[in-house]
Amino acid sequence: MIKQNYRREMEHAGPTRAQLDRLWRTMDAPAQPRNPRGRTVLAAVLAAALLTTVALAYSLGVFDFLRGREEYRLLGQAEVYEEYAREVGLSATAENGDVLTVDRVAMDGKFCTVFYSVSSAQPMKAWSERDGAISDKAPDLWQARRLAPVFSLYAGEERLAAGRYDGGQQYLTDAKTLYGEARLLLERPPEEGEALELRAAPSWTEGEESGGPAAEGAEMPAKWSVPLTAHPVESERLAQGQTFALWGQGRDLEELEILSLDRSPLGTLLTIRETLPEGYWEDDSLQTTPQFALRDGDTGAYIPYGKLNNGREGAGPYRTDVYELYADVSGLKNLEIVPVRRNFAGGAPRVVVDADDLPVGQGNPDGGYVLTDCAVGDGRIVLTWRPEGAVINVSQCVPPVELLDGEGNRLFTGAGAPDAYGDTFINRADGSVTVIETAVDLPEGYLDRLVQLAFWPGQYKLLPEKAVTIALK
């Protein structure tokens, strides 16, 4: 009877599941470019299609809710999670009545992604209510900041993951409901059928309206505990224990070891441990990290990647770095690590280009990230970067972009300028980067003043003669 009432209510309350599926299939279809170069205009119908109402949020689970969010789709893993995220549907209630529900979980040897919701007994304050410097018209991702729980994963007393290595995504669908997704980096692969415990603690101290967030990875009293059974996606652990020397920036050779290359449909991680020279922590000139490009040793195709941690120290004089490969490397057999020299020939001059005259690269002789599109409309400016040729760590490849008017003055700066909120999304499937600037309280015609784009490129030169090939076996 409850199910029948639910169906009748949904027939009158909003779109059916079939209608939503058709909408999402339309959104999945490749866009037909109206202007292959330069600036484009965002259609109002796109904003309307992506607008998720509170009524729709009530009618969907967390996973289906996120499917309709543009920001989630920009991560490039929607289809992967569609196939591999397992339904869980377990809840835990805290002493104060707050309920945490785990909708789905996707897990392999290195990642655990949790799709969850929080139903709060008391209204949760949006970020704009807690910080007067934030507009109540700021984007959804900004409004829900600091409200997402901090998750940790345990097997008995062994902690497999602590905190989020990235910010995840979370949304307030109403004052008492939070929907979100969190991606955890695992210390070891879970075994099939292993009993796990997902713990969650608040990001902020109970009753605290401002101040610093809880430290990532710190031992915090769990507010919720949800039992899970591990069903990891099949993954491969390759290239363990292979050592090599790589040409360095400040040192002639850096001694490195491949701790592992973990590959599954949910992502590919390269974990490298560096042996530090004596006096590393005391001598600033020695505190460099390897700079390199990755490519397929058989096809020569370059592989975009990003660094996921801040070089946590291991036992002894080591530093361990974890990198995620942003490409389809399911058939990769030989990984080539090619050193690069950054900021050669005195660095690169500032690039200034008309917003209608794209794409534009960074002037690297071997490739890099190219600014391919600038889309304007609906109070937003959307910039798209795509990898081309040899690329290094994405955070070092994609520079901040200045938005300029016809006289070279920067928009959104100075007294009386409207507020703008920036978000960056890395597509984990191909390494492309989308930067969205969302403005509020815009004067009429303000975005029409955008004429030029400017940035300082991070240049580098490939050193193929010093490359090292790692056989994945």
C-alpha positions in Angstrom: 0.0 0.0 0.0 2.9 2.3 0.8 4.5 1.6 -2.6 1.2 2.3 -4.4 0.7 5.6 -2.6 4.3 6.5 -3.4 3.7 5.8 -7.1 0.5 7.8 -7.2 2.2 10.8 -5.4 5.1 10.7 -7.8 2.8 10.6 -10.9 1.5 14.0 -9.7 4.6 15.4 -8.0 7.2 15.4 -10.8 8.8 13.6 -13.6 8.7 9.8 -13.8 11.9 7.7 -13.7 11.5 6.9 -17.4 11.3 10.6 -18.2 14.4 11.2 -16.1 16.3 8.4 -17.9 15.4 10.0 -21.2 16.7 13.3 -19.9 20.0 11.8 -18.7 20.5 9.9 -22.0 20.0 13.2 -23.8 22.6 14.8 -21.5 25.0 11.9 -22.1 24.8 12.4 -25.9 27.8 14.2 -27.4 27.1 17.9 -27.7 26.8 19.3 -31.3 29.2 22.2 -31.4 27.6 25.4 -32.7 30.9 27.2 -32.7 34.0 25.1 -32.9 36.3 27.9 -31.9 36.4 30.6 -29.3 33.6 31.8 -27.0 30.2 30.1 -27.0 27.0 31.1 -25.3 25.4 28.9 -22.6 21.8 28.1 -23.6 19.2 28.8 -20.9 17.6 25.4 -21.6 20.8 23.7 -20.3 20.4 25.5 -17.0 16.8 24.5 -16.9 17.6 20.9 -17.6 20.2 20.8 -14.8 18.1 22.5 -12.2 17.2 20.0 -9.6 14.3 20.9 -7.4 13.6 20.0 -3.8 10.7 17.8 -4.9 12.9 15.9 -7.3 15.5 15.4 -4.5 12.8 13.8 -2.4 11.7 11.5 -5.2 15.2 10.1 -5.9 18.0 8.4 -3.9 21.3 10.0 -3.5 22.9 8.2 -6.5 20.1 9.2 -8.9 20.1 12.8 -7.5 23.8 13.2 -8.3 23.4 11.8 -11.8 21.5 14.9 -12.7 24.1 17.3 -11.3 26.4 19.0 -13.8 29.3 19.1 -11.4 29.1 15.4 -10.7 29.0 14.6 -14.4 32.1 16.7 -15.1 34.1 14.2 -13.1 33.7 11.7 -16.0 32.9 8.7 -13.9 29.1 8.6 -14.0 28.9 5.6 -16.3 31.6 3.8 -14.2 29.6 4.2 -11.0 26.4 3.3 -12.8 27.9 -0.1 -13.4 30.0 -0.7 -10.3 28.4 1.2 -7.4 26.5 -1.4 -5.3 23.3 -0.6 -3.5 23.7 -0.6 0.3 20.7 1.3 1.7 21.9 1.1 5.4 21.3 3.9 8.0 22.6 4.8 11.4 21.0 7.2 13.9 23.2 9.4 16.1 22.3 10.3 19.7 20.9 13.6 18.7 18.6 12.0 16.1 20.6 12.8 13.0 20.5 10.0 10.4 23.2 9.0 8.1 22.1 6.8 5.1 24.6 5.0 2.8 22.9 4.7 -0.5 25.6 3.0 -2.6 29.3 2.1 -2.3 31.9 1.5 -5.1 35.2 -0.1 -4.0 38.3 -1.5 -5.5 41.9 -2.0 -4.2 42.6 1.7 -3.7 39.3 3.6 -3.7 36.1 3.5 -1.7 33.4 5.9 -3.0 30.4 6.5 -0.7 27.1 7.9 -1.9 25.3 9.1 1.3 22.7 11.4 2.7 22.3 13.1 6.1 18.8 13.8 7.6 19.3 16.3 10.4 17.0 16.6 13.4 17.7 20.3 13.4 18.1 22.7 10.4 21.6 22.8 9.0 23.0 26.2 8.2 24.2 26.9 4.7 27.7 28.4 4.4 26.2 31.8 3.6 24.4 31.7 6.9 27.6 30.9 8.8 29.9 33.3 6.9 28.6 36.8 6.0 31.3 37.1 3.3 29.4 34.4 1.3 26.4 35.4 -0.7 23.2 33.4 -0.3 23.2 33.2 -4.1 26.5 31.4 -4.2 26.5 28.0 -6.0 25.1 24.9 -4.3 28.6 23.4 -3.7 29.6 26.5 -1.8 26.4 26.5 0.3 27.0 22.9 1.6 30.7 23.4 2.4 31.9 22.0 5.7 28.6 20.1 6.3 29.8 16.8 4.8 30.8 14.2 7.4 34.5 13.0 7.6 34.5 9.3 6.8 36.9 6.6 7.9 36.9 2.9 7.0 37.9 0.2 9.4 38.4 -3.6 9.3 38.2 -4.5 12.9 40.6 -2.1 14.6 42.7 -1.6 11.4 42.0 1.7 9.7 41.9 1.3 6.0 41.1 4.9 5.1 40.8 8.2 7.0 39.3 11.4 5.7 38.7 12.5 2.1 41.7 13.1 -0.1 39.5 15.4 -2.2 36.6 17.6 -1.2 33.9 15.4 -2.7 30.5 16.9 -3.6 27.6 17.7 -1.3 24.3 19.5 -1.7 21.7 20.8 0.7 18.4 19.8 -0.8 16.6 21.5 2.1 17.5 22.8 5.5 17.5 19.3 7.0 18.8 17.1 4.1 22.3 16.8 2.7 23.1 14.6 -0.3 26.8 13.8 -1.1 29.6 11.7 -2.5 32.9 11.1 -0.8 35.9 9.3 -2.3 38.4 7.7 0.2 41.9 6.5 -0.6 42.6 3.1 0.9 45.8 2.0 2.6 45.3 -1.6 1.5 43.0 -3.6 -0.7 39.9 -5.0 1.1 39.2 -8.7 0.6 36.0 -10.0 -0.9 33.4 -10.6 1.8 35.5 -8.8 4.5 33.5 -7.2 7.3 34.1 -3.4 7.3 32.9 -0.5 9.4 32.3 2.9 7.9 32.6 5.6 10.5 31.5 9.2 10.1 32.2 12.2 12.2 31.0 15.8 11.7 33.4 18.2 9.9 32.8 20.8 12.6 32.7 20.5 16.3 29.2 20.1 17.6 27.6 23.5 18.2 30.4 25.4 16.6 29.3 27.9 14.0 32.8 29.0 12.9 36.4 28.1 13.2 38.6 25.5 11.6 37.3 22.2 10.2 38.2 18.9 11.7 41.7 17.7 10.6 41.6 15.2 7.8 42.6 11.8 9.1 42.6 12.7 12.7 41.1 10.3 15.2 37.6 11.8 15.9 34.7 10.3 17.9 32.4 8.6 15.4 28.9 10.1 15.3 27.7 7.3 13.0 28.8 3.7 12.4 27.6 1.7 9.4 28.6 -2.0 8.8 29.7 -2.8 5.3 30.7 -6.0 3.5 33.5 -5.6 1.0 32.7 -6.5 -2.6 35.7 -4.8 -4.4 35.8 -4.5 -8.1 38.5 -6.7 -9.6 41.7 -4.8 -9.8 45.4 -5.4 -10.7 48.4 -4.5 -8.7 51.4 -4.2 -11.0 55.1 -3.1 -11.1 55.7 -3.6 -7.4 59.2 -3.1 -6.2 60.8 -1.8 -9.4 63.5 0.8 -8.7 64.9 3.4 -11.0 66.8 6.6 -11.1 65.2 9.7 -12.6 66.8 13.0 -13.5 65.8 15.7 -11.0 65.3 19.4 -10.9 67.7 20.3 -8.1 69.6 17.0 -7.9 71.3 15.0 -10.7 69.5 11.8 -10.0 66.6 10.9 -7.7 66.3 7.3 -6.5 62.7 6.1 -6.9 60.8 2.9 -6.3 57.4 1.9 -7.8 55.5 0.7 -4.8 52.6 -0.3 -7.0 50.5 0.6 -10.0 46.9 -0.3 -9.1 44.5 -0.5 -12.1 40.7 -1.1 -12.1 37.6 0.4 -13.8 37.3 2.8 -10.8 40.7 4.4 -11.4 44.4 3.8 -11.8 46.9 4.9 -9.2 50.7 5.1 -9.4 52.5 5.1 -6.0 56.1 6.1 -6.0 58.5 6.2 -3.1 61.5 8.6 -3.2 64.7 8.1 -1.3 65.6 11.4 0.2 69.3 12.6 0.3 71.0 13.3 3.6 70.1 16.8 4.9 66.9 17.0 2.7 64.8 18.6 5.4 67.4 21.2 6.3 68.6 22.2 2.8 65.9 24.0 0.8 67.8 23.5 -2.4 67.4 19.7 -2.0 63.6 19.9 -1.4 62.5 19.2 -5.0 60.1 16.6 -6.3 60.4 14.7 -9.6 58.9 16.5 -12.6 57.8 14.1 -15.4 55.4 13.2 -18.1 53.8 9.8 -18.5 53.3 8.0 -21.7 52.4 4.6 -23.1 55.8 2.9 -23.9 54.2 1.1 -26.9 52.0 3.6 -28.5 53.7 6.9 -27.4 50.4 8.3 -26.2 50.8 10.7 -23.3 48.8 10.1 -20.1 47.4 13.1 -18.1 47.7 12.6 -14.3 47.2 14.4 -11.0 48.9 14.2 -7.6 46.5 13.0 -4.9 48.6 13.6 -1.7 51.1 16.0 -0.2 54.1 13.7 -0.1 53.5 11.9 3.2 56.7 10.6 4.7 57.2 6.9 5.2 59.5 5.0 7.4 63.0 6.3 7.2 64.3 8.9 4.7 61.4 8.5 2.2 58.6 10.4 0.8 55.7 8.6 -0.8 53.6 10.3 -3.6 50.4 9.0 -5.1 49.3 9.9 -8.6 46.0 9.2 -10.4 46.2 8.5 -14.2 43.4 10.3 -16.1 43.0 8.1 -19.2 42.0 4.7 -20.4 45.1 2.7 -19.5 43.4 -0.7 -19.4 45.7 -2.0 -22.1 48.9 -0.3 -20.8 51.8 -2.7 -20.7 54.8 -0.4 -20.5 54.7 2.8 -18.7 57.3 5.4 -19.7 58.4 8.1 -17.3 59.9 11.0 -19.1 61.6 13.7 -17.0 60.9 17.4 -17.8 62.8 20.6 -17.2 60.4 23.3 -16.0 60.7 27.1 -16.5 63.4 26.8 -19.0 64.9 29.8 -20.8 63.8 32.2 -18.0 60.2 31.2 -17.9 57.3 32.2 -20.1 55.7 35.5 -20.9 52.1 36.3 -20.0 49.6 35.1 -22.6 46.8 37.4 -23.5 44.2 36.3 -26.1 40.8 37.4 -27.3 38.0 35.4 -25.8 36.7 34.7 -29.3 40.1 33.5 -30.5 40.5 30.0 -29.0 42.0 27.4 -28.7 45.3 28.6 -27.4 48.2 26.6 -25.9 50.9 27.5 -23.4 53.8 27.5 -25.8 55.4 24.3 -24.6 57.4 22.6 -27.4 56.1 19.2 -26.6 52.5 19.9 -25.7 50.5 20.7 -22.6 47.0 21.9 -21.6 45.2 23.9 -24.2 42.4 26.4 -23.4 39.8 25.3 -25.9 36.6 27.1 -25.0 35.1 30.0 -23.1 31.3 29.8 -22.7 29.4 32.7 -21.3 25.8 33.0 -20.1 23.3 32.5 -17.3 25.6 34.3 -14.9 28.5 31.9 -15.5 31.8 31.8 -17.4 32.9 28.2 -18.2 36.5 27.6 -19.3 37.6 24.3 -20.7 41.2 23.0 -20.8 42.2 19.8 -22.7 45.5 17.9 -22.6 47.4 17.8 -25.8 50.8 16.0 -26.2 53.1 15.8 -23.2 51.4 16.9 -20.0 52.6 16.9 -16.4 50.8 17.1 -13.1 47.5 18.7 -14.0 47.7 21.2 -11.0 50.9 22.5 -12.5 49.6 22.6 -16.0 46.3 24.6 -15.7 47.0 28.2 -14.5 44.5 30.7 -13.1 42.9 32.8 -15.9 42.3 36.5 -15.7 39.1 37.8 -17.2 39.7 41.2 -18.9 37.6 43.9 -20.4 38.5 45.7 -23.6 40.9 48.0 -21.8 42.7 45.2 -20.0 41.0 45.7 -16.6 40.2 42.5 -14.6 36.6 41.7 -14.1 35.3 40.8 -10.6 38.0 42.8 -8.8 38.0 46.2 -7.2 35.5 48.1 -5.1 31.9 47.5 -6.0 32.7 44.5 -8.3 30.2 41.7 -8.2 31.1 38.5 -6.4 32.2 35.4 -8.3 32.7 31.9 -7.0 35.1 29.5 -8.8 35.0 25.7 -9.0 37.4 23.4 -10.8 36.5 19.9 -12.0 39.0 17.3 -13.4 37.5 14.7 -15.7 39.1 11.5 -14.5 38.4 9.7 -17.8 40.4 12.0 -20.1 42.1 14.6 -17.9 40.2 17.6 -19.3 39.6 20.4 -16.8 36.5 22.6 -16.5 36.7 25.9 -14.6 33.3 27.5 -13.7 33.1 31.1 -12.4 29.6 31.7 -11.1 28.7 35.4 -10.6 25.9 36.8 -8.4 24.1 40.2 -8.5 25.5 41.0 -11.9 24.8 44.5 -13.3 23.1 44.3 -16.7 25.5 43.5 -19.5 28.5 42.9 -17.1 29.5 39.6 -18.8 29.4 41.3 -22.2 32.5 43.3 -21.1 34.5 40.1 -21.2 36.9 40.6 -24.2 40.2 39.0 -23.3 41.7 36.1 -21.3 45.1 36.2 -19.7 47.3 33.6 -17.9 50.9 32.9 -17.0 51.8 29.5 -18.6 53.8 26.9 -16.8 56.3 25.9 -19.4 58.4 22.8 -19.5 60.6 20.9 -21.9 60.6 17.1 -22.4 63.8 15.2 -21.8 63.2 11.9 -23.8 66.8 10.8 -23.7 66.5 10.4 -19.9 63.2 8.5 -20.0 62.7 5.3 -18.0 60.4 2.4 -19.0 58.6 0.4 -16.4 57.2 -2.9 -17.4 53.8 -3.6 -15.8 53.8 -7.1 -14.6 
